[in-house]
Amino acid sequence: MFMHLQEGTTTYAFLKWGKIDPNWILLDMGSSIDVFSNPDRLTGIHKSDESTKIHCNAGIVRVTHKGTLPGYRNAWFNENGITNILSMSNVVAKFPIICNSGLRDRFVVQTPEEHLVFNRIQSGLYYHDIGNRDIVMVSIVAGNREGYTDREYAVTKEAKAGLALVGNPNTKDYINM
């Protein structure tokens, strides 16, 4: 039961009744918490010892469950929510983010494993489509490999693996190690 929004040559899917495609993750500058409504995106969903109140268009919603977003951290789980949200401030505290406000108008979150691309739609929201991950990963890997020798590419991969061993510090923390 999806509605479709056509923007140029791209079609975006929204669930009827006000829900956003469950495969989308929104990168939200106005949120201070990470909250997911799609249980397939979190592991180990459980009732938490604590709760939080989310102030949103629906009023105030109390959320009592948490789960783990693999490769990231714990996030709140709201089975009645309309979308999956990552707080920009939480993400930038863990991973570098590149903002391209030019032609492509997107944010790229650089995790140790991959680059997550959050594209902007006409409404101003930035989203990452988990359902389209294979396409994104292939194009990023191919783009990163172009123009480098096999040796340069291997050294870069070794350096990334070394950084992962020490917790992927940001540049300032790495310099102070």
Phi, psi and chi 1 to 4 in degrees:
 res  aa     phi    psi   chi1   chi2   chi3   chi4
   1 MET       -   64.5  -48.6  -90.4  -42.8      -
   2 PHE  -103.0  145.1  -75.8   92.8      -      -
   3 MET   -97.5  152.2  -63.5 -174.5  -50.4      -
   4 HIS  -121.4  136.8  -64.7  -78.4      -      -
   5 LEU  -111.5  121.5  164.9   68.5      -      -
   6 GLN   -94.5  124.2 -173.7   74.2   30.8      -
   7 GLU  -130.8  103.5 -173.4  175.5  -77.7      -
   8 GLY    65.2 -125.7      -      -      -      -
   9 THR   -96.7    5.3   58.6      -      -      -
  10 THR  -106.7  137.8  -55.0      -      -      -
  11 THR  -109.7  130.6  -58.9      -      -      -
  12 TYR  -109.7  139.2  -58.1  101.2      -      -
  13 ALA  -104.7  128.2      -      -      -      -
  14 PHE  -120.9  139.3  -70.3   86.5      -      -
  15 LEU   -70.5  147.0  -77.2  170.7      -      -
  16 LYS   -66.5  169.3  -72.8 -174.6  178.0  178.1
  17 TRP    66.7   24.0  -51.4  -70.7      -      -
  18 GLY    85.3    8.4      -      -      -      -
  19 LYS   -95.1  149.4  -72.8 -162.3  172.2 -163.9
  20 ILE   -95.3  152.9  -64.1  174.5      -      -
  21 ASP   -41.8  124.8 -174.6  -33.4      -      -
  22 PRO   -66.3  -12.0   21.0  -29.7      -      -
  23 ASN   -89.2   -1.4  -73.2  -41.4      -      -
  24 TRP   -92.4  143.4  -78.2   15.0      -      -
  25 ILE  -119.0  126.1  -60.3  174.3      -      -
  26 LEU   -92.5  138.5  -59.0 -178.2      -      -
  27 LEU   -98.4  111.3 -172.5   60.3      -      -
  28 ASP  -114.7  117.5 -171.3   -7.1      -      -
  29 MET   -76.5  -16.2  -69.9 -179.8 -148.8      -
  30 GLY   -96.5    1.0      -      -      -      -
  31 SER  -103.6  145.2  178.3      -      -      -
  32 SER  -108.3   -0.2   59.4      -      -      -
  33 ILE  -132.0  160.1   63.7  168.2      -      -
  34 ASP   -99.3  128.6  -53.8  -51.7      -      -
  35 VAL  -143.3  135.1   60.9      -      -      -
  36 PHE  -121.2  145.8  -83.2   66.9      -      -
  37 SER  -109.7  -13.7   61.8      -      -      -
  38 ASN   -95.1  109.2 -175.8  -15.8      -      -
  39 PRO   -65.9  -18.4   24.4  -32.6      -      -
  40 ASP   -72.3  -13.3  -63.7  -25.1      -      -
  41 ARG   -94.2  -13.6  -60.3  -63.0  159.4 -144.7
  42 LEU  -115.2  149.7  -60.5  176.6      -      -
  43 THR  -109.6  155.5   60.6      -      -      -
  44 GLY    60.3   40.9      -      -      -      -
  45 ILE   -65.0  130.5  -64.5  173.6      -      -
  46 HIS  -151.1  159.8   62.9  -80.5      -      -
  47 LYS   -71.3  128.9 -174.6  164.9  176.8   63.7
  48 SER   -88.9  155.6  176.3      -      -      -
  49 ASP   -70.9  -17.3  -66.3  -25.0      -      -
  50 GLU  -119.9  169.7   54.7 -169.7   11.9      -
  51 SER  -137.7  169.2   66.7      -      -      -
  52 THR  -138.7  155.6 -168.7      -      -      -
  53 LYS  -110.0  127.8  -68.9  179.7 -177.9  175.0
  54 ILE  -104.6  122.1  -60.4  173.5      -      -
  55 HIS   -92.7  116.8  -63.0 -101.7      -      -
  56 CYS  -145.7 -174.1   57.7      -      -      -
  57 ASN   -59.8  -26.8  -67.2  -13.4      -      -
  58 ALA   -82.9   -0.1      -      -      -      -
  59 GLY   109.1 -138.0      -      -      -      -
  60 ILE  -110.8  124.6  -60.6  172.8      -      -
  61 VAL  -116.2  128.2  177.5      -      -      -
  62 ARG   -91.8  128.2 -174.4  169.9  172.5 -104.2
  63 VAL  -117.3  132.2 -179.0      -      -      -
  64 THR  -121.7   -1.5   59.1      -      -      -
  65 HIS  -115.8  148.9  -72.9   74.5      -      -
  66 LYS  -130.8  160.9  -77.1 -173.3  174.2 -179.0
  67 GLY  -151.6  175.7      -      -      -      -
  68 THR  -108.2  129.3  -59.1      -      -      -
  69 LEU   -89.2  110.3 -178.9   59.6      -      -
  70 PRO   -52.9  133.8  -27.3   36.4      -      -
  71 GLY    81.2    1.4      -      -      -      -
  72 TYR  -127.6  -88.3  179.5   59.3      -      -
  73 ARG  -175.2 -173.3   58.7 -176.7 -105.1  168.1
  74 ASN   -72.6  148.0  -74.0  -19.7      -      -
  75 ALA  -138.5  154.0      -      -      -      -
  76 TRP   -72.2  149.8  -70.6   99.4      -      -
  77 PHE  -119.7  122.9  172.5   66.2      -      -
  78 ASN  -124.7   99.6  178.9    9.9      -      -
  79 GLU   -63.0  -19.0   65.2 -176.4  -16.2      -
  80 ASN   -98.9    5.8  -63.2  -44.6      -      -
  81 GLY   -70.8  167.0      -      -      -      -
  82 ILE  -100.8   -8.9   64.4  167.2      -      -
  83 THR  -163.8  178.7 -167.2      -      -      -
  84 ASN  -105.6  127.7  -52.8  -58.7      -      -
  85 ILE  -127.6  131.2  -62.6  171.4      -      -
  86 LEU  -109.1  130.0  -71.0  177.9      -      -
  87 SER   -72.5  126.1  160.6      -      -      -
  88 MET   -55.7  -41.8  172.0   75.3  110.3      -
  89 SER   -66.5  -35.4   62.2      -      -      -
  90 ASN   -70.2  -41.3  -69.8  -16.8      -      -
  91 VAL   -65.5  -45.8  173.5      -      -      -
  92 VAL   -67.4  -22.4   80.4      -      -      -
  93 ALA   -72.7  -19.8      -      -      -      -
  94 LYS  -108.4  -35.5 -175.3  159.6  176.3   81.2
  95 PHE  -133.3  149.9  -57.6  116.3      -      -
  96 PRO   -67.9  145.5   -9.8   18.5      -      -
  97 ILE  -127.9  132.9  -62.3  178.8      -      -
  98 ILE  -104.7  132.7  -65.1  172.5      -      -
  99 CYS  -107.7  124.2  175.2      -      -      -
 100 ASN  -115.5   96.8  179.8  -15.4      -      -
 101 SER   -92.6    7.5   60.9      -      -      -
 102 GLY   -83.3 -129.1      -      -      -      -
 103 LEU   -58.3  -42.0 -177.0   61.3      -      -
 104 ARG   -89.3  -22.9  -68.2 -160.4  170.5  159.5
 105 ASP    45.5   76.0 -162.5    7.6      -      -
 106 ARG  -153.6  164.5   63.5 -174.4 -173.6  177.5
 107 PHE  -111.0  141.8  -72.0   95.1      -      -
 108 VAL  -121.8  116.6  179.4      -      -      -
 109 VAL   -91.6  122.8  177.0      -      -      -
 110 GLN   -99.2   94.9  -61.4  176.5  -49.5      -
 111 THR   -88.4  165.7   74.5      -      -      -
 112 PRO   -62.2  -28.7  -22.5   31.5      -      -
 113 GLU   -89.6  -31.8  -65.8   80.1   29.8      -
 114 GLU  -164.5  172.9   62.2 -173.4  -49.5      -
 115 HIS  -105.6  127.0  -67.7  168.4      -      -
 116 LEU  -100.4  120.8  -57.2  175.7      -      -
 117 VAL   -97.4  123.4  177.5      -      -      -
 118 PHE  -108.7  104.6  -71.4   80.8      -      -
 119 ASN   -87.7  151.8  -68.6  -59.8      -      -
 120 ARG   -94.2  134.5 -176.1  177.2 -174.5  -94.9
 121 ILE  -104.2  171.8   58.6  172.2      -      -
 122 GLN   -55.7  -32.2 -167.4  171.2   17.6      -
 123 SER   -72.3  -10.8   66.3      -      -      -
 124 GLY    99.8   -4.6      -      -      -      -
 125 LEU   -78.9  146.6  -61.7  173.9      -      -
 126 TYR  -108.7  125.3  -71.6   87.9      -      -
 127 TYR  -131.9  153.4   78.3   99.1      -      -
 128 HIS  -119.2  129.7  173.6   71.2      -      -
 129 ASP   -95.6  104.2 -174.5   -6.6      -      -
 130 ILE   -64.7  -30.9  -63.9  172.8      -      -
 131 GLY   -67.8  -11.5      -      -      -      -
 132 ASN  -118.9   27.1 -161.5   17.7      -      -
 133 ARG   -65.8  -39.4  -70.1  170.8   70.3   77.9
 134 ASP   -59.8  -42.7  -67.8  -22.1      -      -
 135 ILE   -64.4  -44.7  -65.2  168.3      -      -
 136 VAL   -63.4  -46.6  170.4      -      -      -
 137 MET   -64.1  -42.2  -73.5 -179.2   65.0      -
 138 VAL   -63.3  -44.4  167.7      -      -      -
 139 SER   -67.9  -34.8   65.0      -      -      -
 140 ILE   -71.0  -44.8  -72.7  171.6      -      -
 141 VAL   -62.5  -44.9  169.8      -      -      -
 142 ALA   -62.1  -42.4      -      -      -      -
 143 GLY   -65.9  -35.1      -      -      -      -
 144 ASN   -72.4  -28.1  -76.5  -14.5      -      -
 145 ARG   -81.8  -28.4 -176.5   71.8  169.2   92.1
 146 GLU   -61.6  136.3  -70.4  176.4   22.0      -
 147 GLY    85.7    2.5      -      -      -      -
 148 TYR  -116.9  146.0  -66.4   95.5      -      -
 149 THR   -73.8  164.6   66.5      -      -      -
 150 ASP   -58.8  -39.7  -70.3  -21.0      -      -
 151 ARG   -64.9  -46.7  172.6   84.2  177.5  119.6
 152 GLU   -60.6  -41.2  -70.7  169.9  -33.8      -
 153 TYR   -65.6  -43.1 -173.2   71.2      -      -
 154 ALA   -63.4  -42.8      -      -      -      -
 155 VAL   -63.1  -40.9  168.3      -      -      -
 156 THR   -63.1  -43.1  -59.3      -      -      -
 157 LYS   -62.5  -40.0  -75.7 -179.9   68.9  174.8
 158 GLU   -64.1  -41.2  -71.7  175.2   23.0      -
 159 ALA   -63.4  -42.9      -      -      -      -
 160 LYS   -62.6  -39.7  -77.4 -173.6   79.2  172.3
 161 ALA   -65.3  -39.3      -      -      -      -
 162 GLY   -63.5  -41.8      -      -      -      -
 163 LEU   -63.6  -37.7  -74.0  172.6      -      -
 164 ALA   -62.9  -35.2      -      -      -      -
 165 LEU   -64.0  -28.9  -71.2  172.8      -      -
 166 VAL  -104.0   21.4  -66.7      -      -      -
 167 GLY    86.7   17.4      -      -      -      -
 168 ASN    50.6   60.2  -67.7  -54.5      -      -
 169 PRO   -68.5  155.5   28.1  -35.6      -      -
 170 ASN   -74.4  172.1   61.0   35.0      -      -
 171 THR   -58.0  -44.2  -56.2      -      -      -
 172 LYS   -61.1  -46.7 -178.8  179.8  174.8 -175.2
 173 ASP   -65.3  -37.8  -69.3  -19.0      -      -
 174 TYR   -63.4  -44.2  178.8   74.6      -      -
 175 ILE   -62.4  -34.5  -70.0  169.2      -      -
 176 ASN   -84.6    1.6  -68.5  -34.0      -      -
 177 MET   -74.7      -  -69.3  177.4   99.5      -
